[in-house]
């Protein structure tokens, strides 16, 4: 009798409906994850761009500080060996 129930059209329809619902749920989950991945990828690209910009600004500031230090007598290097003698 159980075999007849499992093979009945009603049971098959329920199984098909459950399978279809599961497939739909999985497809929706995959689509959501794809959108999340796209968003994260865009964020990574934006952060990379900002990082390059900040590196460039850091180089400019480093050069500026180096120029200021070389122009100032306070930061001039001295020959310490000749002063020790």
N, C-alpha and C positions, 0 to 999 in steps of 0.2 A: 504494500500500500504506500509506503514512503517513496519507493521508486516512482510510482505513478504520480505522486504529488510533486516530486522534484522535476519530473518531465512534463508536467501539465503546462499549458500555455500561460496560466496565471503566474506560476512560479518563474517561468522563463521571462515573462514581462517584468516582473519585479527584479529579477537578477539583472536584466538588461538596463532597467532604469537605475539601479544602484551602480552598475558599472559606468553608465553614462554620467551620473552625478559625480562619481569619483574622478572620471576623466576630465570633466568640466572644472572640478575643484583644482586638480593638478595643473591644468592649462592656465587657470587664473593665477595660481601660485607662481608658475613659471613666468608669466607675463609681469607680475608684480616684481619678481626678482630681477628680471631684465631691466625694468624701469629703474630699480634701485641701483643696479650696476651702471646704467647709463648716467645716473645722477652722480654716483661716486666717481666715475671716470671724468666727468666734467669738472668736479671739484678738484680732483688730482691735477688736471690740466691748469686750472686757475691757480692752484697753490704753486705749481712749478713756475708759472709765469711770474707770480709775485716773488718767488724765491730768486729768480734771475734778476728781477728789478732791484731787489734789496742787495744782492751781491754786487751789482754794478754801483749802486749808491755807496756801499761800504768801501769799494775800491776808491771811489772819488774822495770820500772822506779820509780814508787812509793816506792818500796822496797829499791831501790838503794838510793834514796833521804833520806829515813828514816834511812838507815844505815849511810850515811854521816852525818846526823844531830846528831845521837846518838854518833858518834865518835868525834864530834867537841865540844869543851868546850863552844863555843859561844851559842849553842842551848841547853845546859844542863839545866834542870829544877832546880830551887832553892826553898828552903823552905822559903816563904815570911813571914810566921807567926813568925819564930824565929828572923828574921831580924827586924821586927817591934818592938819587945819588948825592 
